[in-house]
Amino acid sequence: MHDDTTRQPKPTAPREPSADPTPAAPTPAAPLPVGGSRRDFMTGVGKKALYITPVLLTLSAAQAIASPHAASCKTLGGSCSTNSDCCSNSCDTGICI
């Protein structure tokens, strides 16, 4: 005779996860580092930007071309005899255009 109390359960194959129609809850956001808040962080970034921005603009600015011609050239509508007399470098019938 067999005693049912000493019987061990049959091993079963692992089940595949079922497709649950409800999505899992989103994971909470990571905590902020100790000793600071978002406001403190943004304040620090703003202060650093005040120092960095002028430096970047200075380094990326185009160099002005110094020319003695610029101080003596005639503006639009001025009288001229050659193209080099005009700031636009364009003289037409005695008038800078």
N, CA, C and O atoms as a Tinker XYZ file with bonds, in Angstrom:
   388  protein
     1  N      0.808000   -1.173000    0.000000    73     2
     2  CA     0.000000    0.000000    0.000000    64     1     3
     3  C      0.857000    1.244000    0.000000    63     2     4     5
     4  O      1.989000    1.259000    0.484000    81     3
     5  N      0.282000    2.271000   -0.554000    73     3     6
     6  CA     0.991000    3.541000   -0.626000    64     5     7
     7  C      0.444000    4.504000    0.402000    63     6     8     9
     8  O     -0.765000    4.614000    0.605000    81     7
     9  N      1.353000    5.190000    1.037000    73     7    10
    10  CA     0.950000    6.202000    2.014000    64     9    11
    11  C      1.014000    7.573000    1.329000    63    10    12    13
    12  O      2.089000    7.987000    0.897000    81    11
    13  N     -0.122000    8.286000    1.222000    73    11    14
    14  CA    -0.192000    9.573000    0.526000    64    13    15
    15  C      0.524000   10.700000    1.285000    63    14    16    17
    16  O      0.869000   11.706000    0.664000    81    15
    17  N      0.753000   10.582000    2.533000    73    15    18
    18  CA     1.369000   11.652000    3.315000    64    17    19
    19  C      2.874000   11.745000    3.072000    63    18    20    21
    20  O      3.459000   12.798000    3.329000    81    19
    21  N      3.513000   10.701000    2.594000    73    19    22
    22  CA     4.942000   10.743000    2.369000    64    21    23
    23  C      5.298000   11.092000    0.934000    63    22    24    25
    24  O      6.470000   11.241000    0.590000    81    23
    25  N      4.317000   11.214000    0.139000    73    23    26
    26  CA     4.542000   11.534000   -1.270000    64    25    27
    27  C      4.999000   12.980000   -1.436000    63    26    28    29
    28  O      4.476000   13.884000   -0.785000    81    27
    29  N      5.958000   13.184000   -2.295000    73    27    30
    30  CA     6.415000   14.535000   -2.571000    64    29    31
    31  C      5.729000   15.030000   -3.830000    63    30    32    33
    32  O      5.419000   14.243000   -4.724000    81    31
    33  N      5.484000   16.370000   -3.903000    73    31    34
    34  CA     4.799000   16.880000   -5.104000    64    33    35
    35  C      5.686000   16.745000   -6.330000    63    34    36    37
    36  O      6.912000   16.799000   -6.234000    81    35
    37  N      5.050000   16.570000   -7.484000    73    35    38
    38  CA     5.776000   16.468000   -8.750000    64    37    39
    39  C      6.403000   17.812000   -9.077000    63    38    40    41
    40  O      5.769000   18.849000   -8.880000    81    39
    41  N      7.619000   17.819000   -9.567000    73    39    42
    42  CA     8.182000   19.100000   -9.987000    64    41    43
    43  C      7.461000   19.578000  -11.241000    63    42    44    45
    44  O      7.130000   18.791000  -12.128000    81    43
    45  N      7.226000   20.885000  -11.293000    73    43    46
    46  CA     6.541000   21.466000  -12.456000    64    45    47
    47  C      7.506000   22.381000  -13.187000    63    46    48    49
    48  O      8.442000   22.931000  -12.607000    81    47
    49  N      7.251000   22.524000  -14.460000    73    47    50
    50  CA     8.072000   23.419000  -15.281000    64    49    51
    51  C      7.768000   24.866000  -14.899000    63    50    52    53
    52  O      6.626000   25.180000  -14.565000    81    51
    53  N      8.763000   25.753000  -14.941000    73    51    54
    54  CA     8.485000   27.160000  -14.610000    64    53    55
    55  C      7.506000   27.762000  -15.612000    63    54    56    57
    56  O      7.559000   27.502000  -16.814000    81    55
    57  N      6.621000   28.568000  -15.066000    73    55    58
    58  CA     5.603000   29.193000  -15.913000    64    57    59
    59  C      6.128000   30.456000  -16.547000    63    58    60    61
    60  O      6.942000   31.173000  -15.965000    81    59
    61  N      5.657000   30.716000  -17.734000    73    59    62
    62  CA     5.974000   31.973000  -18.422000    64    61    63
    63  C      5.171000   33.073000  -17.758000    63    62    64    65
    64  O      4.037000   32.837000  -17.341000    81    63
    65  N      5.733000   34.275000  -17.650000    73    63    66
    66  CA     4.949000   35.370000  -17.060000    64    65    67
    67  C      3.748000   35.685000  -17.944000    63    66    68    69
    68  O      3.854000   35.751000  -19.169000    81    67
    69  N      2.641000   35.871000  -17.313000    73    67    70
    70  CA     1.423000   36.174000  -18.070000    64    69    71
    71  C      1.423000   37.641000  -18.474000    63    70    72    73
    72  O      1.983000   38.495000  -17.787000    81    71
    73  N      0.793000   37.905000  -19.579000    73    71    74
    74  CA     0.692000   39.285000  -20.061000    64    73    75
    75  C     -0.369000   39.995000  -19.239000    63    74    76    77
    76  O     -1.565000   39.748000  -19.394000    81    75
    77  N      0.083000   40.875000  -18.369000    73    75    78
    78  CA    -0.842000   41.611000  -17.510000    64    77    79
    79  C     -1.312000   42.855000  -18.260000    63    78    80    81
    80  O     -0.479000   43.641000  -18.713000    81    79
    81  N     -2.624000   43.056000  -18.404000    73    79    82
    82  CA    -3.102000   44.219000  -19.163000    64    81    83
    83  C     -2.827000   45.551000  -18.471000    63    82    84    85
    84  O     -2.839000   46.586000  -19.138000    81    83
    85  N     -2.581000   45.568000  -17.164000    73    83    86
    86  CA    -2.305000   46.825000  -16.472000    64    85    87
    87  C     -0.800000   47.041000  -16.406000    63    86    88    89
    88  O     -0.068000   46.132000  -16.015000    81    87
    89  N     -0.320000   48.228000  -16.782000    73    87    90
    90  CA     1.122000   48.486000  -16.736000    64    89    91
    91  C      1.617000   48.581000  -15.294000    63    90    92    93
    92  O      0.864000   48.891000  -14.370000    81    91
    93  N      2.884000   48.310000  -15.140000    73    91    94
    94  CA     3.483000   48.402000  -13.811000    64    93    95
    95  C      3.573000   49.870000  -13.401000    63    94    96    97
    96  O      3.667000   50.757000  -14.249000    81    95
    97  N      3.544000   50.108000  -12.117000    73    95    98
    98  CA     3.635000   51.477000  -11.607000    64    97    99
    99  C      5.027000   52.029000  -11.918000    63    98   100   101
   100  O      6.010000   51.294000  -11.831000    81    99
   101  N      5.125000   53.315000  -12.282000    73    99   102
   102  CA     6.443000   53.890000  -12.573000    64   101   103
   103  C      7.300000   53.908000  -11.317000    63   102   104   105
   104  O      6.799000   54.033000  -10.199000    81   103
   105  N      8.584000   53.782000  -11.528000    73   103   106
   106  CA     9.493000   53.823000  -10.387000    64   105   107
   107  C      9.626000   55.268000   -9.917000    63   106   108   109
   108  O      9.609000   56.189000  -10.734000    81   107
   109  N      9.754000   55.472000   -8.629000    73   107   110
   110  CA     9.869000   56.851000   -8.127000    64   109   111
   111  C     11.182000   57.471000   -8.572000    63   110   112   113
   112  O     12.154000   56.770000   -8.854000    81   111
   113  N     11.198000   58.789000   -8.631000    73   111   114
   114  CA    12.395000   59.527000   -9.044000    64   113   115
   115  C     13.504000   59.308000   -8.023000    63   114   116   117
   116  O     13.254000   59.103000   -6.835000    81   115
   117  N     14.722000   59.359000   -8.517000    73   115   118
   118  CA    15.868000   59.193000   -7.635000    64   117   119
   119  C     15.927000   60.367000   -6.660000    63   118   120   121
   120  O     15.625000   61.501000   -7.031000    81   119
   121  N     16.310000   60.099000   -5.429000    73   119   122
   122  CA    16.380000   61.207000   -4.469000    64   121   123
   123  C     17.494000   62.173000   -4.828000    63   122   124   125
   124  O     18.481000   61.795000   -5.458000    81   123
   125  N     17.327000   63.411000   -4.423000    73   123   126
   126  CA    18.340000   64.437000   -4.667000    64   125   127
   127  C     19.552000   64.181000   -3.796000    63   126   128   129
   128  O     19.427000   63.587000   -2.725000    81   127
   129  N     20.713000   64.614000   -4.232000    73   127   130
   130  CA    21.896000   64.448000   -3.388000    64   129   131
   131  C     21.718000   65.187000   -2.072000    63   130   132   133
   132  O     21.020000   66.199000   -1.997000    81   131
   133  N     22.349000   64.676000   -1.061000    73   131   134
   134  CA    22.238000   65.268000    0.268000    64   133   135
   135  C     22.857000   66.659000    0.254000    63   134   136   137
   136  O     23.927000   66.866000   -0.318000    81   135
   137  N     22.179000   67.607000    0.884000    73   135   138
   138  CA    22.740000   68.933000    1.039000    64   137   139
   139  C     22.345000   69.914000   -0.052000    63   138   140   141
   140  O     22.938000   70.989000   -0.138000    81   139
   141  N     21.385000   69.592000   -0.875000    73   139   142
   142  CA    21.009000   70.531000   -1.919000    64   141   143
   143  C     19.596000   70.289000   -2.405000    63   142   144   145
   144  O     19.055000   69.189000   -2.287000    81   143
   145  N     19.018000   71.326000   -2.946000    73   143   146
   146  CA    17.696000   71.216000   -3.535000    64   145   147
   147  C     17.790000   71.639000   -4.995000    63   146   148   149
   148  O     18.827000   72.128000   -5.444000    81   147
   149  N     16.732000   71.451000   -5.709000    73   147   150
   150  CA    16.718000   71.879000   -7.115000    64   149   151
   151  C     16.921000   73.390000   -7.216000    63   150   152   153
   152  O     17.609000   73.878000   -8.113000    81   151
   153  N     16.321000   74.108000   -6.296000    73   151   154
   154  CA    16.456000   75.569000   -6.314000    64   153   155
   155  C     17.904000   75.982000   -6.088000    63   154   156   157
   156  O     18.409000   76.879000   -6.762000    81   155
   157  N     18.574000   75.328000   -5.139000    73   155   158
   158  CA    19.989000   75.631000   -4.891000    64   157   159
   159  C     20.826000   75.317000   -6.117000    63   158   160   161
   160  O     21.729000   76.076000   -6.470000    81   159
   161  N     20.529000   74.203000   -6.766000    73   159   162
   162  CA    21.269000   73.814000   -7.962000    64   161   163
   163  C     21.102000   74.855000   -9.062000    63   162   164   165
   164  O     22.086000   75.277000   -9.669000    81   163
   165  N     19.863000   75.272000   -9.326000    73   163   166
   166  CA    19.607000   76.239000  -10.397000    64   165   167
   167  C     20.225000   77.599000  -10.067000    63   166   168   169
   168  O     20.700000   78.298000  -10.963000    81   167
   169  N     20.219000   77.972000   -8.802000    73   167   170
   170  CA    20.854000   79.233000   -8.406000    64   169   171
   171  C     22.347000   79.174000   -8.694000    63   170   172   173
   172  O     22.925000   80.135000   -9.203000    81   171
   173  N     22.970000   78.051000   -8.371000    73   171   174
   174  CA    24.394000   77.887000   -8.630000    64   173   175
   175  C     24.708000   77.918000  -10.114000    63   174   176   177
   176  O     25.703000   78.515000  -10.526000    81   175
   177  N     23.867000   77.281000  -10.924000    73   175   178
   178  CA    24.078000   77.279000  -12.372000    64   177   179
   179  C     23.945000   78.692000  -12.924000    63   178   180   181
   180  O     24.733000   79.100000  -13.777000    81   179
   181  N     22.964000   79.438000  -12.450000    73   179   182
   182  CA    22.762000   80.812000  -12.916000    64   181   183
   183  C     23.953000   81.703000  -12.600000    63   182   184   185
   184  O     24.360000   82.520000  -13.426000    81   183
   185  N     24.510000   81.548000  -11.411000    73   183   186
   186  CA    25.665000   82.359000  -11.032000    64   185   187
   187  C     26.877000   82.023000  -11.885000    63   186   188   189
   188  O     27.634000   82.912000  -12.274000    81   187
   189  N     27.063000   80.739000  -12.178000    73   187   190
   190  CA    28.198000   80.336000  -13.018000    64   189   191
   191  C     28.014000   80.843000  -14.442000    63   190   192   193
   192  O     28.985000   81.213000  -15.101000    81   191
   193  N     26.772000   80.863000  -14.918000    73   191   194
   194  CA    26.512000   81.340000  -16.278000    64   193   195
   195  C     26.859000   82.825000  -16.413000    63   194   196   197
   196  O     27.250000   83.274000  -17.490000    81   195
   197  N     26.719000   83.582000  -15.332000    73   195   198
   198  CA    27.070000   85.007000  -15.378000    64   197   199
   199  C     28.552000   85.213000  -15.665000    63   198   200   201
   200  O     28.935000   86.199000  -16.296000    81   199
   201  N     29.381000   84.290000  -15.208000    73   199   202
   202  CA    30.820000   84.396000  -15.444000    64   201   203
   203  C     31.243000   83.768000  -16.762000    63   202   204   205
   204  O     32.157000   84.261000  -17.423000    81   203
   205  N     30.585000   82.687000  -17.143000    73   203   206
   206  CA    30.994000   81.936000  -18.333000    64   205   207
   207  C     30.540000   82.609000  -19.623000    63   206   208   209
   208  O     31.287000   82.613000  -20.602000    81   207
   209  N     29.338000   83.175000  -19.650000    73   207   210
   210  CA    28.781000   83.741000  -20.883000    64   209   211
   211  C     29.671000   84.816000  -21.501000    63   210   212   213
   212  O     29.946000   84.727000  -22.698000    81   211
   213  N     30.137000   85.824000  -20.770000    73   211   214
   214  CA    31.004000   86.831000  -21.411000    64   213   215
   215  C     32.294000   86.240000  -21.971000    63   214   216   217
   216  O     32.790000   86.693000  -23.002000    81   215
   217  N     32.831000   85.240000  -21.302000    73   215   218
   218  CA    34.065000   84.613000  -21.782000    64   217   219
   219  C     33.807000   83.911000  -23.110000    63   218   220   221
   220  O     34.581000   84.047000  -24.057000    81   219
   221  N     32.702000   83.154000  -23.167000    73   219   222
   222  CA    32.378000   82.456000  -24.417000    64   221   223
   223  C     32.103000   83.433000  -25.549000    63   222   224   225
   224  O     32.531000   83.204000  -26.680000    81   223
   225  N     31.401000   84.508000  -25.264000    73   223   226
   226  CA    31.108000   85.490000  -26.301000    64   225   227
   227  C     32.375000   86.182000  -26.788000    63   226   228   229
   228  O     32.511000   86.484000  -27.973000    81   227
   229  N     33.293000   86.429000  -25.871000    73   227   230
   230  CA    34.554000   87.062000  -26.257000    64   229   231
   231  C     35.371000   86.141000  -27.142000    63   230   232   233
   232  O     35.950000   86.583000  -28.135000    81   231
   233  N     35.421000   84.875000  -26.794000    73   231   234
   234  CA    36.215000   83.932000  -27.572000    64   233   235
   235  C     35.614000   83.650000  -28.947000    63   234   236   237
   236  O     36.346000   83.368000  -29.896000    81   235
   237  N     34.293000   83.724000  -29.061000    73   235   238
   238  CA    33.650000   83.388000  -30.327000    64   237   239
   239  C     33.364000   84.607000  -31.209000    63   238   240   241
   240  O     32.911000   84.444000  -32.342000    81   239
   241  N     33.617000   85.822000  -30.715000    73   239   242
   242  CA    33.333000   87.029000  -31.496000    64   241   243
   243  C     34.317000   87.166000  -32.656000    63   242   244   245
   244  O     35.494000   86.827000  -32.533000    81   243
   245  N     33.821000   87.659000  -33.765000    73   243   246
   246  CA    34.682000   87.902000  -34.926000    64   245   247
   247  C     35.549000   89.135000  -34.657000    63   246   248   249
   248  O     35.107000   90.104000  -34.040000    81   247
   249  N     36.757000   89.074000  -35.121000    73   247   250
   250  CA    37.677000   90.189000  -34.928000    64   249   251
   251  C     37.307000   91.337000  -35.864000    63   250   252   253
   252  O     37.005000   91.116000  -37.037000    81   251
   253  N     37.331000   92.553000  -35.347000    73   251   254
   254  CA    37.084000   93.724000  -36.177000    64   253   255
   255  C     38.329000   94.000000  -37.016000    63   254   256   257
   256  O     39.458000   93.822000  -36.559000    81   255
   257  N     38.107000   94.424000  -38.213000    73   255   258
   258  CA    39.230000   94.722000  -39.098000    64   257   259
   259  C     39.526000   96.208000  -38.996000    63   258   260   261
   260  O     38.719000   97.048000  -39.394000    81   259
   261  N     40.682000   96.513000  -38.463000    73   259   262
   262  CA    41.080000   97.906000  -38.337000    64   261   263
   263  C     41.627000   98.381000  -39.672000    63   262   264   265
   264  O     42.521000   97.762000  -40.250000    81   263
   265  N     41.081000   99.481000  -40.148000    73   263   266
   266  CA    41.514000  100.000000  -41.434000    64   265   267
   267  C     41.535000  101.523000  -41.378000    63   266   268   269
   268  O     40.580000  102.131000  -40.895000    81   267
   269  N     42.585000  102.140000  -41.854000    73   267   270
   270  CA    42.603000  103.607000  -41.877000    64   269   271
   271  C     41.557000  104.150000  -42.840000    63   270   272   273
   272  O     41.127000  105.297000  -42.716000    81   271
   273  N     41.150000  103.327000  -43.799000    73   271   274
   274  CA    40.135000  103.723000  -44.762000    64   273   275
   275  C     38.794000  103.983000  -44.083000    63   274   276   277
   276  O     38.054000  104.875000  -44.499000    81   275
   277  N     38.471000  103.207000  -43.036000    73   275   278
   278  CA    37.177000  103.334000  -42.376000    64   277   279
   279  C     36.994000  104.713000  -41.739000    63   278   280   281
   280  O     35.867000  105.202000  -41.655000    81   279
   281  N     38.069000  105.341000  -41.294000    73   279   282
   282  CA    37.954000  106.649000  -40.649000    64   281   283
   283  C     37.754000  107.768000  -41.663000    63   282   284   285
   284  O     37.198000  108.812000  -41.322000    81   283
   285  N     38.194000  107.569000  -42.901000    73   283   286
   286  CA    38.116000  108.650000  -43.877000    64   285   287
   287  C     37.136000  108.385000  -45.018000    63   286   288   289
   288  O     37.027000  109.215000  -45.920000    81   287
   289  N     36.434000  107.283000  -45.013000    73   287   290
   290  CA    35.540000  106.976000  -46.139000    64   289   291
   291  C     34.252000  107.789000  -46.067000    63   290   292   293
   292  O     33.849000  108.259000  -45.003000    81   291
   293  N     33.626000  107.940000  -47.211000    73   291   294
   294  CA    32.374000  108.698000  -47.324000    64   293   295
   295  C     31.200000  107.733000  -47.211000    63   294   296   297
   296  O     31.244000  106.616000  -47.727000    81   295
   297  N     30.150000  108.182000  -46.529000    73   295   298
   298  CA    28.959000  107.337000  -46.342000    64   297   299
   299  C     28.060000  107.416000  -47.560000    63   298   300   301
   300  O     28.369000  108.123000  -48.519000    81   299
   301  N     26.965000  106.705000  -47.528000    73   299   302
   302  CA    25.996000  106.644000  -48.623000    64   301   303
   303  C     25.552000  108.045000  -49.031000    63   302   304   305
   304  O     25.121000  108.829000  -48.185000    81   303
   305  N     25.651000  108.358000  -50.288000    73   303   306
   306  CA    25.247000  109.660000  -50.806000    64   305   307
   307  C     26.354000  110.689000  -50.802000    63   306   308   309
   308  O     26.154000  111.798000  -51.298000    81   307
   309  N     27.519000  110.360000  -50.258000    73   307   310
   310  CA    28.643000  111.298000  -50.229000    64   309   311
   311  C     29.284000  111.417000  -51.613000    63   310   312   313
   312  O     29.155000  110.522000  -52.449000    81   311
   313  N     29.968000  112.526000  -51.839000    73   311   314
   314  CA    30.616000  112.724000  -53.145000    64   313   315
   315  C     31.915000  111.927000  -53.201000    63   314   316   317
   316  O     32.636000  111.817000  -52.208000    81   315
   317  N     32.204000  111.368000  -54.391000    73   315   318
   318  CA    33.400000  110.549000  -54.542000    64   317   319
   319  C     33.932000  110.670000  -55.963000    63   318   320   321
   320  O     33.252000  111.118000  -56.886000    81   319
   321  N     35.196000  110.243000  -56.088000    73   319   322
   322  CA    35.771000  110.214000  -57.431000    64   321   323
   323  C     36.223000  108.796000  -57.789000    63   322   324   325
   324  O     36.323000  108.453000  -58.967000    81   323
   325  N     36.500000  107.959000  -56.754000    73   323   326
   326  CA    36.860000  106.552000  -56.993000    64   325   327
   327  C     36.123000  105.667000  -55.993000    63   326   328   329
   328  O     35.584000  106.160000  -55.003000    81   327
   329  N     36.101000  104.374000  -56.248000    73   327   330
   330  CA    35.431000  103.430000  -55.341000    64   329   331
   331  C     36.042000  103.459000  -53.947000    63   330   332   333
   332  O     35.323000  103.303000  -52.960000    81   331
   333  N     37.346000  103.654000  -53.846000    73   331   334
   334  CA    38.006000  103.644000  -52.539000    64   333   335
   335  C     37.628000  104.843000  -51.678000    63   334   336   337
   336  O     37.914000  104.842000  -50.480000    81   335
   337  N     36.993000  105.870000  -52.250000    73   335   338
   338  CA    36.531000  107.018000  -51.465000    64   337   339
   339  C     35.315000  106.651000  -50.601000    63   338   340   341
   340  O     35.063000  107.301000  -49.587000    81   339
   341  N     34.567000  105.621000  -50.993000    73   339   342
   342  CA    33.301000  105.256000  -50.329000    64   341   343
   343  C     33.501000  104.116000  -49.326000    63   342   344   345
   344  O     34.305000  103.213000  -49.555000    81   343
   345  N     32.769000  104.168000  -48.224000    73   343   346
   346  CA    32.787000  103.075000  -47.248000    64   345   347
   347  C     32.266000  101.785000  -47.868000    63   346   348   349
   348  O     32.723000  100.695000  -47.523000    81   347
   349  N     31.315000  101.911000  -48.779000    73   347   350
   350  CA    30.763000  100.731000  -49.463000    64   349   351
   351  C     31.667000  100.249000  -50.596000    63   350   352   353
   352  O     31.416000   99.211000  -51.209000    81   351
   353  N     32.725000  101.023000  -50.865000    73   351   354
   354  CA    33.655000  100.734000  -51.958000    64   353   355
   355  C     32.945000  100.698000  -53.302000    63   354   356   357
   356  O     33.296000   99.919000  -54.188000    81   355
   357  N     31.915000  101.577000  -53.440000    73   355   358
   358  CA    31.164000  101.630000  -54.683000    64   357   359
   359  C     30.804000  103.087000  -54.992000    63   358   360   361
   360  O     29.919000  103.666000  -54.361000    81   359
   361  N     31.512000  103.674000  -55.981000    73   359   362
   362  CA    31.260000  105.055000  -56.393000    64   361   363
   363  C     30.616000  105.006000  -57.780000    63   362   364   365
   364  O     31.145000  104.376000  -58.696000    81   363
   365  N     29.472000  105.674000  -57.925000    73   363   366
   366  CA    28.769000  105.679000  -59.213000    64   365   367
   367  C     28.453000  107.123000  -59.582000    63   366   368   369
   368  O     27.698000  107.798000  -58.882000    81   367
   369  N     29.013000  107.577000  -60.646000    73   367   370
   370  CA    28.842000  108.943000  -61.168000    64   369   371
   371  C     29.023000  110.009000  -60.092000    63   370   372   373
   372  O     28.252000  110.965000  -60.000000    81   371
   373  N     30.077000  109.818000  -59.269000    73   371   374
   374  CA    30.412000  110.840000  -58.279000    64   373   375
   375  C     29.639000  110.749000  -56.992000    63   374   376   377
   376  O     29.755000  111.647000  -56.159000    81   375
   377  N     28.840000  109.693000  -56.779000    73   375   378
   378  CA    28.038000  109.546000  -55.530000    64   377   379
   379  C     28.278000  108.140000  -54.959000    63   378   380   381
   380  O     28.231000  107.146000  -55.683000    81   379
   381  N     28.532000  108.082000  -53.670000    73   379   382
   382  CA    28.714000  106.779000  -52.999000    64   381   383
   383  C     27.376000  106.056000  -52.912000    63   382   384   385
   384  O     26.391000  106.598000  -52.410000    81   383
   385  N     27.360000  104.844000  -53.402000    73   383   386
   386  CA    26.110000  104.057000  -53.318000    64   385   387
   387  C     26.338000  102.805000  -52.492000    63   386   388
   388  O     25.415000  102.014000  -52.304000    81   387
